[in-house]
Amino acid sequence: VTVTAGYEAPGSGVIFSGRVFQPLWERVGEYDNKLTLHCLFGMWEDQNSYVSTTIDAGFSQADAVRRIAGIAQINVDYLDPVLSTQKYLKGRPFAGYARRFFDEIALSNHLHAWIAPSGVNIRSLTPLTDTPDVIYAPPYSSSSATSSAGLTKYILVGSPMQTELGIRFRTLLDSDAKLGGTVKLTGVVTKRLALVPLQLPPAPYSQDAVYSIAGIRHVGDSRGNEWNTEIDAVFTNWDKIRIGLYTK
């Protein structure tokens, strides 16, 4: 099933494409019947991707990921460049689920691995550049009328909320938001987290910071309510902040 939604101004597009895991029927009221499709991406590829092969000597980790992904019939979306520099000095056998191998490679390089509709991603959530892919601003914001970097979208809804590792904000439904994308907010005042006695304070907040998208949630219905995209974004140094927050 493929779901396409969005507003004309931000540009509507595909917000989900994946397999139907479970159809759920129910009766609503006297005349209406409702069908709910429980859909997942990545699970089918994960559970139906048992691989038995040999990784050749001289292969890079990127080569190994591509071989195993190819056998498992999983597309490769993005691999961090560091994987091309890590070489296997001798061959090694692999037998198991492809997702397990992807997780091993990601963990050994302090990266993240996930399977999206476009394929497997093994990458860092730390941006490679300070130039954002998208700049989000409130509607008719004069403070960001011009921008020398990235695309500005005037679709922010409400006030962003600070989180321990970054920021959470809402926009009109935007199909262009992608995990790992780099964003910046401008022309807004962010709600700060309250300080709690005897606990570590939240991470420092900078209004001009560039963030990496770590979570996306699309919300809306066809009965007239607003369609929104809720984005969880993290600071570029979120991993160092996390160590400081949770290491005793």
Secondary structure, DSSP 8 states (H G I E B T S, - for coil): -EEEE--TTT--EEEEE-EEEEEEEEEETTTEEEEEEEEESSHHHHHT-EEEEEE-TT-BHHHHHHHHHHHTT--EEEE-GGGGT-B-SS-EEEEEEHHHHHHHHHHHTT-EEEEETTEEEEE-SS-SSSS-SEEE--TT-GGGS--SSSEEE--EEEEEEEETTEEEEEEE--TT--TT-EEEE-S---B-----TTS-------TT-EEEEEEEEEE--TTS---EEEEEEEETTHHHHHHHHH--
